[in-house]
């Protein structure tokens, strides 16, 4: 018995074998020393699965950047969005597959910027717990992709139930510097390299507040918020010195500096190659982290959870820092206590980059409903935010925060055909994905049992009613 994973892998194995890449070198000039190590030793081997040209017509379209088209059409071919508008105005080839979307909605695929699928996979047992390397306040040397188990059933659930076509997997928040995050296409893969979003920047997971205090308070520190800040600053000071040393070597040659995996990651941040995603709840701590970023010359790309973002929405907008937030989770610890249901729409209304995120294997299957709750709370508070505008919290803004908006996150010609056809209004609790395309390949079809993803791990597992 073969799973969807096996069928798709076999169909494209020849393509996958030709896609292997070797970390290359870039010459800085004839007199420059050679690059002695690859900055990307585990490059993406992702290859899109095959698709067919498809026209979806007579549907309501949210384009992901705030636009809405009624009775609209989306044409996808060669893995890309070819046209969006009305079918009558499109130049279409003969004989293409056509789907009547009457009563249905088309959106860009949802992108979750805060997931632990694969590094805290199902079944949730200690043997699978690989998200936190809670051995030192600074574990920037670890890369979460090396913990990701591609057979986690959560990936297919997120695709089929939630319309999630891409996601960022982060390390946990035990440490001040938790390690590198990775952005994935939500497709079956034999290993993480088959899933990695091509050329997406790495992220660095940082954390402030209660978690590092709790984890390291009994291990010699840091045991207070002031120590959290002090230790973090110490690490950036070391990173600055390391960066200067390598800059000098790369410009003038000489003896190659000693490699340090921790400082390699921090140097990548200082050089603008790695994006900072900072776990932070309280407004005062977010403000301090923004000041620290100014001190050391890097940018906080996003605050994760950002429960009190509404208190400093103007500062976040000014900094160009996104806020990844829940609709209504609060109160499970003190730093999450002062949450409000209007957090996401208030950040949006202030001109900020608002994002709905999950941090949960069940929540990732319902991010459309979480956004509906936040949208309703904003409207009750008097904010005039349209349905189409709120979809930016699920696609365009997440893509911006991950550095991939030039390729996905909206239904614009030339972008990846990461598309969801919903069987009704996607803000309804009764609505589910009818079909999901990733790079133009139909990977889920509610009407076709052969296109309902199942991982190899699930095959042969006893189901409800089976004899045990």
N, C-alpha and C positions, 0 to 999 in steps of 0.2 A: 504494500500500500504506500503510495507516494503522497506527500503533502503538496500544497501549492508551492511552498518553498522549493521542493525538489524539482517539480515540473518547470518552474521559471528558471531555476539555476541551470538545469540541463539545457534548456532552450537557448540560453545565452552564455554557456560556458566558453564557447570559442571567442566571443567578444570579450569576456572577462579576462581570458588569458592574454589577449593582446593589449589589455589596458594596464598591465603592470608597469609602474613607473619607478625610476630610480631617482633619489634626491639629487638634483642637479646643482651646478655651481654657476654663479654669476660673476663674470669678470668685471672688476672695477677699473680695468685699464691694463696695458701690457706690463707695467711695472708693479702692479699690485700682487701681493702674495696669494697663492691659491686658497680657495675656501677649503678648510681642513675637515669640516664636518657638515652634515646636512641639517638644515633647520627643520626639515620635514621627513624624518626617516621612516615614517609610517604613512605614506601618501594615500590619498583616496584611490581606490580601484573601482569606484562606482561607474557603472555603465547603465544607461536607461534601458528598461525592458521595451520590447517592440510594441508599437501601437499602430493604429490605423487612422487615417483622416476621418474626423468626426464633426458633425454639425449638431449642436443643441439649439433648438429653436422654440419660440413661443413661451419662453421662461422669463421670470423676473430676475434681473441680474444685479448683484452688488459687486462693483468692480474692485473693491478692496481699498480704494483711495477716496471713498466718500460718494461715488457716483452710483446712480440707480438707473436702470433701463427696464421699462415695462414692455412685455411682449418682445423681448430681445433675443439675440442669437449670439452664440460663441462658436467660432470655428477653430479647431485645433488640428494641426498636422505637423509631422516631422518633430514631434515632441515639444512644439512651441504653440503659443497663442498666435494664431494668424490674423484673426479679425474678431472684433466685438462691436455689436450694434444691432442692426436689423437685417434679417436675411435678404430682404429685397435689395438692399444696397451693397451686398457682398458679391464679389466675383468668385464663384465657386466652381470647382471642376465637376464633371458628370460622375454619377454613381457613388458618391461618398455616403458613408453611414450617417443616417439622420435620426435624431432622437427628438420626439415631440415632448417638450417640457411644459406643456399646458398645466397650470396649477402648481408648478414646481419652481425652485429657485436655484440659481447658479452663483457660486462664490469662488474666490481663490481658496485653496486648501488652507486649513488652520495650521498655524505654526506655534508650537508651545515652547516658550523660552526657558522654562524651568521644569525639567523632568529628571527622574532618576530611573527611567526604564533601562533595563539591562544591567545597571550596577546595584539596584535593589529589585531584582526580578521576582516574578511569581514562579513557584510558591515561595512565600516569604518565610525563609528559614535562615538560621545563622550561617549555614554553608554558602548561602547566596549573598550575604551582607558584605558588599564590597565598595560602598560609597564613601566611607570616611576612613582616612588613614590617621587615626587619632593618636599619633605617637609624638607629635611635635607641633608647636603653634604655627610653624611654617613648613608645610609640605608641598610647596610649589613645584617640587621635583616630580610629583606623580601626575600622570595623565589619566583621566577617568576612562578614556577609550580602552585602556588595557584591562579594565574590569568589566566591560560591557559584554553580556551574553546575548548574542543575536537571536537566540531561540526563546527569549522572554515572550510569553503569550501576550503581554501588555502592548507590544508593538502592533500586532494585528487588531487587537481590541480598539486601540486608538485610531487606527485607520478606518475600520469598518463601522464602529459606533460613533466616533467623534469627528471623522473627516480630517484627521491630522495627517498632513503630508510631509512635514519636516519638524524637527524638534532639536532643542539643545539639551544634552545630558550633562549635568554638573556633578562635581563631587559634593559631599555633604558639607555642613556648616560647623563642624567641630573646631576647625582651625581658623586662625587669622588669615592664613593663605592656604586654601584647601587643595589647590592643584588646577590643572588645565581642564577646561570643558571642551566638548566637541559638538559640532552640529551635524545631524544625520538627515538623510532622506529616509522616509519611513517605508522602506522596501525590504523584502527578504534578502538576507545575505549570509554567506557561510562564515564570515568574520566581519569585524567592525569596519575594515577598510573597504569592503563592498558596499557599505552603507554611508560612508562619510560624504558629506556635501562637498563637491569639488571646489577646492580653493577657498572654502569658507575660513575666515580667521579663527584661530584658537581663542578661547576665552580664559581668563583667570578668575576662579571663584575666590572671593575674599569674604570675610565675615566680621561683624562687630557685635557688641552686645552680650546677651546672656549666654549664648552657647559656648564661646571660647572661655568665658569665666567659669562656667560650670564644669567643663571638661578638664581644664588645666589648673583650676584653683587648688586642687589637692595634689598636683604633680609639680609643684614648684613655680607655678604662675604661667601666664598672667592670671591674676585673681580679681582684678577690678577693671572697670572701664578705662581708668587712666593708664593702667598697665597695657591694656589692649592697644591703645593709641601709641604708647611709648615703644612697645616691641615692634609694632608695625613700622613706625618711623625708623627704627634701627635697621630693619631689613631693607628699607628703601635707600638708606645711606650706604649700606654695603653694595646694593645693586648699582648705585650711581658710580661708585669706584670701579666696579667690575665692568660697567659699560664704557667708562673712560679708557680702561686698560685695553679692552678689545677694539674700541674705536682707533686707538693709537696703533695697535698691531695691524689692523686691516688697512690703515692708511699708509703706514711706513714700513711694515714688515718687522723683522727681528725675531726674537724668541716668542713662540706662541704661548699665550697665557694658559694657565691650567683651567680645564673645563670644570664647571660647577652646574649641575642640572637645575638646582634651585634658582641660581642667579641667571641661568639662561632664560628661564621663564620671566623673571622680573625684568631682565634686560629687554626682552621682547615687548613688554608693556611700555617701557620708557622709550623704545624706538617706534611705538605706534603700530606694532605688528600684532599684538595680542590685546584683546578687549577685556576690560575689567567689568565683572558682574559681581556686585557687592551685596551680600545678604545683610540687610539692615532694616530695622523696624521703626525706630524712633526718629522724629524729625531732627532733634538736636544732634544725634549721631550721624545722620546723613549729612547735615551741615558741616560737621567736623571732617568727614571723609572728603567732602568737596574741597575744603580748605587744604587738606593733606595732598590731594591731587594737584592743586595749584603749587604747593610747596615743592613737589618733586617733578612737576612737568608732565603728568599723564592725565588721562581723562577717565572719569567713571562713566562707562557706557550705559550701565543700568544699575538701579537698586532693585534687588529682588525681595519681594514681599511688601516692602515700602508701605507699611500699614498707616503711618502718619504722613504720607506724602502730601496729603491735602493741606497740611499746615505750612509747607514750604513749596507749594506748587510753582510759585513765581521763580524761586531760586533754581528749581529743577529745569524749568523751561529756559531760563537764561543760560544755564550750563549745557543745555542740549542733552541732558541725562534722562533716559527713559525710566519709567516706573512700572515694574511688573507686579501686579497686585491680584489679590483674591476679591471676589465680589462681597463676601460677608463672613469669612473666617475671622474669628477674633477670640480673645479671652483665654486662650489655652496656656498662656504665660503672661507675666506682667508687661513685657514690652509689646505684646499684641493687644493690650487691654483697650487702648484709646482709638479703636477702629470705628469707622462710620461706613454705612452702606453706600454713601455718595463718593467715596474716595476716588474710584476710577473716573467717573464723569467730572468731578471737580478738577482733577489734574488735566483732563482733556480740555475743559472749558478755559483753563488758564493758559492754553497754548502749549501744553506739555505733551510728551510722548507717552501715552497711556497704553498699557498692555494688560490683557487678562491672561493669567498663567495658572498652572495647576499645582505643581509640586506633589502630585498624587496620581497613582495609577488608575483610580476611578474618575477623579476630576478631569483628567485629560480626555476622557470619553464624553464630557459634557461641557466643554468650554463655551459652546454656543449658548447653552442655557445659563451658564454663569454670567456671560455678557448680557443676556436678557435681563437678569436680576439687577445688575449694575445700571443698565440703561433705564429700567423702570424707576430705580431710586433717584437717578438724576432728573428724570422728568417730574417726579413728585416734588423735587426741590426747585422746580421752575426752569430747568435747563432744556433748551430746545435742541435736542440731538436726534438726528434722523436714524432710522434703522441702518441705512447704508453707511452713514458716517461712523456708527459704532463698530462696523465690521473692521475698521482700521485697527481696532484693539486686538484683533485676532489674526491679521495677516500682514498689512503694510508695516505697522509699527514694530511687531516682532522681527520682521525681516530687516528693518533698519537697525535694530539693536544688535543683530547678529552679523551685520555687514554683508548681507546678501540681497538687499532690496533691488539692486540692479538686475537681478536674475529671477526673482520670485516675489510673492507677496501681493500681487495685483494681477488683474486680467487685462494686461496691456500687450499689444502685439510685440512679438520678439521675446517675451519672457517664457520661462518654463511653463508648460501646460500642467500645472498642479491645480486641479479643478475638482470641485465637489458639486454634484447635482443632488439637491435635497428634495425629499418627497413632499415638502410643504414649507411654510415659513420657518427658517432655521432658528428663530427665537421661540418657537413653540416647544413645549415639553413632549408633544406628540410626534415631532418631526425627527426623522433619521436620514442618514445618507442613503440615497438610492444607488449612486455610482460614484466612484472615486478614481481619478486619474492622477498618476505621478509621472511627470515628463511625458504626458500624452499616452501613457500605457494604462489601460483599464485594469486596475489591480483589485477592485472590489465592485461587485454587482449584486445587489440584494436579490435580484431575480434569477441569478445563476449560481447554483450551489458550488460549481467548480471554481468560482471566483469569490470564495469566502475564505480568507487566509487562515491557515492552520499551521502552526510550527511543528517541526519534527518531534519536539518534546511532548506535544499533546497527543500524537498518534499512539493508539493502543492504551491510553490512560482510561481507566474505568469511568464511565459517565453515569448520569443519574439513571437508576433503574437497572444498571448492569449487575450481573451475578458476581459476587465478590467471594 
